Amino acid sequence: MSNEKPEKTWGISPNVTKWLESSLITCGVLAAGYYLNGSDPFFVTSRFPWLWFAPLLVALRYGLAAGVFSVSAITVAMLLMIRTKALPYPFPTDYMLGGTLLVMVSGQFSAVWNKRLMRADKLSEHAVERAQQISRAYFMVRLSHDRLEQNLISKPVTLRQAMSDLRLHLVRHGGKINSEVAGELLAILSHYCNLDSASIYPVVAGGLGPEPVASCGKGAPFEPDDLLLRSAMESGNTAYQSVTRMQPGQRSSYLVASPMRSSSGDLMAMLLVTEMPFLSLQRETLQIMGVLLSYCVEHAFTTARATEILDPYPDCPPLFASELIKMHKLNKDLGIESTLAVLKVHPHPRDKEIAMTIEKKQRGLDHVWRVTAPTGDLLITLMPFSSVTGGEGYIARIALLLRSQFGIEMGDGVVTSRLLQVVAPLSPLEHLHDILEREVG
């Protein structure tokens, strides 16, 4: 789940806007009724009860509470006019009761469909994030393979090892892009993108800080009004001089300005490059740079979000911990089901091979944490948006794999399984603690 906060309208919070608009719509319809039909502004004796459009619209837009508020305002206004003899009829009980029930049904309909829409949005958002993560991972593997072939003799440094070291730094520093993490990232970028002079500037109080957290070469002085920097900030994409339109006389101190954003759109830092070889300033190099930055930021974001789990369990994969926290929140807010499948491989002559085979057979959307203990290997698999029924299908598939490849049956003492639902009453940390306490001790 993203951490996006509801946007403010004209500097007013969404909750205040909700009640303000409800009041304005209700008062507007009452004023229109008085202007158009002064003797019966509530349209009680009219052929159609036009008045009920106000609370109906409010209920459909903002839910049951706002709709009842609108009905209450109309009821109070009607009682005051009846008390002052401004209306020629007594309080119309059936008219008001029928309208109130209509508004309550509309409000309940709005609540149900808003929840369904939020659920669909979260499912779509999760699918997009996973697709981006998978595409970045694929690109990283391809890049690492190509560069390994080219530099195996002269520079025997693999991208996989470099990014693994970077992830360890992120876990150690709680997902913060500080001087150590940024320095490691610049070293990787200098190696794979041929950067001569560059700096990384962090986000401070919603904007870029004036001091870099790390630099290489001569660095990149901070110029907040620079055309290239402003273009990158406004578009959210990498800007470089060959594609940024400049008017005659305009210039930029930078060759490249690349925002470091997570897949949910959060800006964490900005890379500014002032010097790099001319032949390296081309689309493929910038694509590599963008993927490396996104990969780093994504791990920083997930590590920061998963700190509550990574502090007591530093060996837990940050992405696993982050997704578990996200699924727990979705279950709490929207009732979306997710399942934890716990497979334990007990001591056996082929236990390591069995555990590795099971780990490789995970579904593309799942996240697995392999825990090695004296009592055997434990594989905790998080299956987002899967019910217990989906988990049972996964266990059946693993049982078929074990039977066909190793000749063993699930639950015969070599491999045991257990399914747990990710439910709101237990925190993500309590889920993991209960699993590890029971299976590992």
Secondary structure as GFF3:
##gff-version 3
##sequence-region A 1 441
A	DSSP	alpha_helix	14	36	.	.	.	ID=ss1
A	DSSP	three_ten_helix	50	52	.	.	.	ID=ss2
A	DSSP	alpha_helix	53	62	.	.	.	ID=ss3
A	DSSP	alpha_helix	64	83	.	.	.	ID=ss4
A	DSSP	alpha_helix	93	151	.	.	.	ID=ss5
A	DSSP	alpha_helix	159	172	.	.	.	ID=ss6
A	DSSP	alpha_helix	179	193	.	.	.	ID=ss7
A	DSSP	beta_strand	197	204	.	.	.	ID=ss8
A	DSSP	beta_strand	207	208	.	.	.	ID=ss9
A	DSSP	beta_strand	214	216	.	.	.	ID=ss10
A	DSSP	alpha_helix	227	235	.	.	.	ID=ss11
A	DSSP	beta_strand	239	240	.	.	.	ID=ss12
A	DSSP	beta_strand	256	261	.	.	.	ID=ss13
A	DSSP	beta_strand	267	275	.	.	.	ID=ss14
A	DSSP	three_ten_helix	278	280	.	.	.	ID=ss15
A	DSSP	alpha_helix	283	305	.	.	.	ID=ss16
A	DSSP	alpha_helix	307	310	.	.	.	ID=ss17
A	DSSP	alpha_helix	318	334	.	.	.	ID=ss18
A	DSSP	beta_strand	339	345	.	.	.	ID=ss19
A	DSSP	alpha_helix	351	360	.	.	.	ID=ss20
A	DSSP	beta_strand	367	373	.	.	.	ID=ss21
A	DSSP	beta_strand	376	383	.	.	.	ID=ss22
A	DSSP	alpha_helix	388	405	.	.	.	ID=ss23
A	DSSP	beta_strand	415	421	.	.	.	ID=ss24
A	DSSP	alpha_helix	428	439	.	.	.	ID=ss25
###
